[in-house]
Amino acid sequence: MLVQTVTYPPARKGDVVDDYHGTKVADPYRWLEDVDAPETRGWVEAENRVTFAYLEQIPERERIRRRLTELWDYPKYGAPFKKGGRYFFFKNSGLQNQSVLYTQSALTAEPEVLLDPNTLSADGTVALSILAFAEDGRTMVYGTSGSGSDWQEFRVRDVGTRRDRPDHLKWIKFSSAAWTHDGAGFFYSRYPEPAAGADPLLEVNHKRRRALRRLHGLAGHRPPQSRLLSRPGRRQASAARRTRRPLARCLRRGLRLRRQHGPHLLFPDR
């Protein structure tokens, strides 16, 4: 292939300047952070045209694609695990974007699909982020994230029916889920819901300390909804150890405090 001159689409330079404690830092391409703006979309499309115009003229490209597809097309299994007498494992048939979660009642039973992340969105941009089972293996909470975002949404699925319950939690980031011993609910952390009219991504994300520790109780148990357990103090650094008790009567937290400002701690009643 002969050496080619590639002409890239121009990127407008803006006049944004941030002042960090007296030091001014220019950020001329801040406008590109608005990914849904018509100007940003136009620039990305122009970049893609340049890129694919070059790639599509490489004669070996299709042969490499076919060979890599052949090499990747084989079944892949994750390590199985057991919860409450049931067995669970992930399997990818070969070319699936995400592995599928299967369950079986015994080692000799026929595996059944419990959750297929590939069906979470039509365009495949929603991914499975976390998974946690109640100790009896009858219920699980799973988290999803869209388009590579750190933001998660939690849902609860009944293992027996393989259907989601009404529980749907939002504004979650960097959180796992820890079930109570009796399966009546689970602990997790989330941000406050943004005020009406505010930019949700900016409003809830500008200060990490706003994350709230909560207990979510499933319908049919007490408490039947999410309850606030802990609000981080202004000067605290928290590395929590969570201890579960039946019906989540309390949540013990090991806290390291930088100063005397302690957290507000609330306990749900039975």
FIFIPA-439629 format. One line per field, with one value per residue (C-alpha): residue number from 1; chain; x, y, z. Coordinates in steps of 0.001 Angstrom, whole numbers, plus 524288, in hexadecimal, padded with zeros to 5 digits. Example, Ala and Ser with C-alpha at 12.3 -4.5 7.8 and 13.67 -1.06 7.14 Angstrom:
BEGIN
resi <- 1_2 $
chain <- A_A $
c1 <- 8300C_83566 $
c2 <- 7EE6C_7FBDC $
c3 <- 81E78_81BE4 $
This chain:
BEGIN
resi <- 1_2_3_4_5_6_7_8_9_10_11_12_13_14_15_16_17_18_19_20_21_22_23_24_25_26_27_28_29_30_31_32_33_34_35_36_37_38_39_40_41_42_43_44_45_46_47_48_49_50_51_52_53_54_55_56_57_58_59_60_61_62_63_64_65_66_67_68_69_70_71_72_73_74_75_76_77_78_79_80_81_82_83_84_85_86_87_88_89_90_91_92_93_94_95_96_97_98_99_100_101_102_103_104_105_106_107_108_109_110_111_112_113_114_115_116_117_118_119_120_121_122_123_124_125_126_127_128_129_130_131_132_133_134_135_136_137_138_139_140_141_142_143_144_145_146_147_148_149_150_151_152_153_154_155_156_157_158_159_160_161_162_163_164_165_166_167_168_169_170_171_172_173_174_175_176_177_178_179_180_181_182_183_184_185_186_187_188_189_190_191_192_193_194_195_196_197_198_199_200_201_202_203_204_205_206_207_208_209_210_211_212_213_214_215_216_217_218_219_220_221_222_223_224_225_226_227_228_229_230_231_232_233_234_235_236_237_238_239_240_241_242_243_244_245_246_247_248_249_250_251_252_253_254_255_256_257_258_259_260_261_262_263_264_265_266_267_268_269_270 $
chain <- A_A_A_A_A_A_A_A_A_A_A_A_A_A_A_A_A_A_A_A_A_A_A_A_A_A_A_A_A_A_A_A_A_A_A_A_A_A_A_A_A_A_A_A_A_A_A_A_A_A_A_A_A_A_A_A_A_A_A_A_A_A_A_A_A_A_A_A_A_A_A_A_A_A_A_A_A_A_A_A_A_A_A_A_A_A_A_A_A_A_A_A_A_A_A_A_A_A_A_A_A_A_A_A_A_A_A_A_A_A_A_A_A_A_A_A_A_A_A_A_A_A_A_A_A_A_A_A_A_A_A_A_A_A_A_A_A_A_A_A_A_A_A_A_A_A_A_A_A_A_A_A_A_A_A_A_A_A_A_A_A_A_A_A_A_A_A_A_A_A_A_A_A_A_A_A_A_A_A_A_A_A_A_A_A_A_A_A_A_A_A_A_A_A_A_A_A_A_A_A_A_A_A_A_A_A_A_A_A_A_A_A_A_A_A_A_A_A_A_A_A_A_A_A_A_A_A_A_A_A_A_A_A_A_A_A_A_A_A_A_A_A_A_A_A_A_A_A_A_A_A_A_A_A_A_A_A_A_A_A_A_A_A_A_A_A_A_A_A_A $
c1 <- 80000_80563_80780_7FB44_7F83D_7ECAF_7E4AA_7DDE5_7D1AD_7D4B3_7D113_7CCA9_7D44B_7CBD2_7CF50_7CCD3_7D6FD_7D69D_7DD0A_7E2F8_7E761_7ED15_7F246_7EAAC_7E93B_7E362_7D9EA_7D6D5_7D022_7C699_7BB68_7BEA2_7BA4F_7AC45_7AB2F_79D2A_79F66_79D99_7AB39_7B174_7A9D4_7ADB5_7BC04_7BBB0_7B507_7BF52_7CA28_7C3D8_7C32E_7D1C7_7D503_7CCD0_7D0A3_7DE91_7DB6F_7D28C_7DD40_7E631_7E55D_7E894_7DE1C_7D305_7DBC4_7E080_7D27C_7CE31_7D9C5_7D7E5_7C975_7CCE7_7D690_7CCE9_7C151_7C195_7B9BF_7BF23_7BB2D_7BCD3_7BF7C_7B2D8_7AE1D_7A385_79943_78E83_78F40_78F37_79A9C_79DE2_7A7B3_7AA50_7ABA8_7AED0_7AB17_7B639_7B37E_7A9E6_7AD33_7AA57_7AA2F_79CF5_799C6_79465_78EE3_78BB7_78560_78F26_79BC8_79480_7893C_787CE_78D48_78376_78607_7846C_78928_78DB5_7947A_7943D_78590_78654_7869D_7844F_79166_79969_79DF8_79889_7A1BB_7A0B0_7A8AD_7A658_79FAE_79C35_793FC_78C4C_7918A_78641_788E2_77ACC_77CDB_7878E_78A68_79157_796A1_7971A_79E6A_79C4C_7A655_7B1D8_7ACE1_7B064_7A21D_79AA1_78C97_78930_77E39_779FA_776F3_76FDD_77832_76CC6_76492_7704D_76889_76BA8_764AF_75F94_76BE5_77370_77DEE_7850D_78FD9_7998F_7A81F_7B3C2_7AB03_7A97D_79DBC_79E2F_7922B_78CE0_78DB3_77F12_77E4B_774CE_77D2D_78AD5_79448_7997D_79D8F_79832_797DE_78C2D_78298_785B3_77CA8_77285_77828_78653_79017_78FA9_79D85_7A363_79A58_79C76_7AAA5_7B1F0_7B499_7B721_7B413_7A5A5_7A459_79A69_79AD2_78D94_78627_77C70_771AB_76A60_75BA4_7555C_75FC0_76232_766FA_76070_76892_775D9_7797A_784A3_78E9E_79A50_79DD3_7AC8A_7B1C5_7B912_7C694_7C5BF_7CC8D_7C4A5_7C95C_7BD49_7BC27_7AE19_7A844_79AE5_79093_782F4_77974_78473_781B0_78E7C_79A46_7A754_7B185_7BFF4_7C333_7D033_7CE1A_7D7C4_7D175_7C681_7BBB3_7B49C_7AA39_79BB5_7975D_7894E_784A7_77893_76EFC_768F5 $
c2 <- 80000_80D2F_817DB_8200C_82D78_82D1F_83956_83980_8417A_84E28_84F28_85C7A_86284_868A9_87345_86BAA_86E82_868DB_86FB3_8660F_86DF1_87898_86FD9_87130_864F7_865BC_85B22_85E7B_85194_851A6_85214_8442A_83F66_841D5_8351F_8378D_84517_845EC_84BC2_84077_83638_83C79_83C93_82E40_82A29_8316A_82AA5_81D68_81FEA_822BD_816C5_80CDB_8123E_80E7B_80152_7FC9D_7FD57_7F405_7E738_7DE51_7E41C_7DADC_7CEDD_7D2B8_7D4FC_7C788_7C0BF_7C7A2_7C42C_7B5D3_7B619_7BC87_7B404_7A963_7A74B_7ADEA_7AAB2_7B214_7AB6A_7A5AE_7A975_7A4A7_7AC39_7A613_798E2_79E4D_79F43_7AB1E_7ADC6_7B6E0_7B1D6_7B853_7B043_7B62E_7C36F_7C92B_7D6D8_7D307_7C5F5_7C07D_7BCA5_7AEC9_7A77F_7994A_792B9_78776_783BD_77A64_783CF_78B01_798E7_7A3E9_7B1F5_7BABE_7C793_7CAC0_7D819_7D859_7DAC3_7E680_7F007_7EF45_7F575_7EDC9_7F9BF_7F543_7EC74_7E449_7EB0E_7E402_7D7A4_7D370_7C7E8_7C672_7BB77_7B265_7B419_7B7CF_7C622_7CE24_7DC75_7E06D_7ED65_7F2C4_7FE19_80471_8088C_8061B_80F61_80DF2_81050_80405_7FFD6_7F484_7EAD8_7DEBE_7D1D1_7C5EA_7BA08_7B08F_7B827_7BEBB_7CB65_7D8B7_7DDA3_7EBB1_7F06C_7FA36_802D4_80E20_8182E_80DAE_80E1C_80634_7FDCD_7EF5C_7E8EB_7E108_7D908_7D76A_7C972_7C760_7CCB2_7D767_7E219_7E699_7F185_7FAAB_808DF_8131E_82199_82A4B_82C0B_83901_8448A_846CC_84E83_84C02_84536_83783_833D0_84037_841FC_834BC_8328C_83EC1_83A2B_82BE3_82DE2_82F4A_820B3_81AD1_80D3A_806CF_7FA60_7F60C_7ED47_7E4AF_7E53B_7DBF4_7DE86_7E95D_7F37C_7F2AB_7FD39_803F4_80A03_81332_80D08_8160F_8235B_825B1_830C5_83BED_83843_82992_81F49_812E5_80520_7FDEC_7F03E_7EBF0_7E20E_7DC6C_7D816_7D240_7DC02_7E5EA_7EAF8_7F23E_7F516_7F5AF_7FDC4_7FEE6_80D1E_8141D_8226F_82CF0_83656_83630_83784_82A88_82546_825A0_8179F_812D5_80518_7FF2B_7F904_7EB9B $
c3 <- 80000_7FC15_8061A_806C2_80BE5_8150B_816CF_823E7_826D1_82DF4_83C57_840D9_84BF9_8564F_86018_86CB9_87741_88511_89087_89A33_8A606_89D9C_892D3_88637_87DF4_87057_86C19_85DE5_85AE8_86650_85C9E_85879_865EF_861F8_85A59_8561B_85082_841B2_8402E_847A6_8401C_83340_83704_83B4E_82EA1_826BE_82E6D_82BF9_81D6D_81D1D_82555_81DF6_810B6_81431_81A90_80FAF_80585_80CFA_80521_810B4_81987_815FB_81678_82417_82885_823F3_82A56_8375F_83708_83525_84078_849C5_8463D_850AC_85D57_86977_8777C_88427_89123_896C7_8A45D_8AD89_8B534_8BD57_8B6A8_8A8CB_89F64_8970A_88C51_880EA_87310_86627_85A43_85280_84C99_85660_85B04_86923_87006_8740D_88217_88384_88F27_8920E_89DBD_89E00_89754_88E5B_88B82_87EA7_87F8E_87DDE_879EC_885C8_88009_8724C_87275_86396_8641B_86D40_861D0_85341_84FDB_859C1_86160_86E9A_8763C_88287_88D27_89A24_89ED2_8ACAD_8B152_8BDD9_8C659_8C30E_8B481_8B1C5_8AEB1_8A869_8A669_89A05_89567_887A4_88187_87464_86A33_87339_87DB7_88C1A_88F93_892DF_89472_89D74_89B29_8A29C_89BED_8A122_89DE6_89D96_893D3_88D40_88D4D_892EA_89F04_89F6E_8A659_89E01_8A41F_89D8A_89FF5_8A413_8A19B_8A6B8_8AF42_8B185_8B7FE_8C4A7_8C839_8D5ED_8DAFE_8D99C_8CBBA_8CFB4_8C9BC_8C65F_8C995_8BF2C_8BD61_8B41F_8B18C_8B484_8A96B_8A2A7_8A419_8998B_88E3D_8921A_8894D_88F4C_88B8B_8912E_89CCB_8A321_89F8C_8A384_8B17C_8B483_8C2F4_8BFA4_8BDA2_8C701_8CD1A_8CC50_8CF39_8C4E7_8CA0E_8C06F_8BF3F_8C8E4_8D335_8DCE4_8D990_8CC12_8C59B_8C5AB_8D2B1_8D5D8_8DEE3_8DE63_8D927_8D875_8E0AF_8DA54_8DF33_8DFCC_8D7E2_8D893_8D63E_8DA71_8DFD5_8DE9F_8E7F4_8E4B2_8EE82_8EC5E_8E663_8E647_8F3FA_8F3B9_8EB61_8F23A_8EB77_8EE61_8EBE2_8EB98_8EEDC_8EB3B_8F4B7_8FE98_8F471_8F4E0_8EBAD_8EDDF_8F008_8EF93_8F29D_8EC2F_8F5AB_8F3FE $
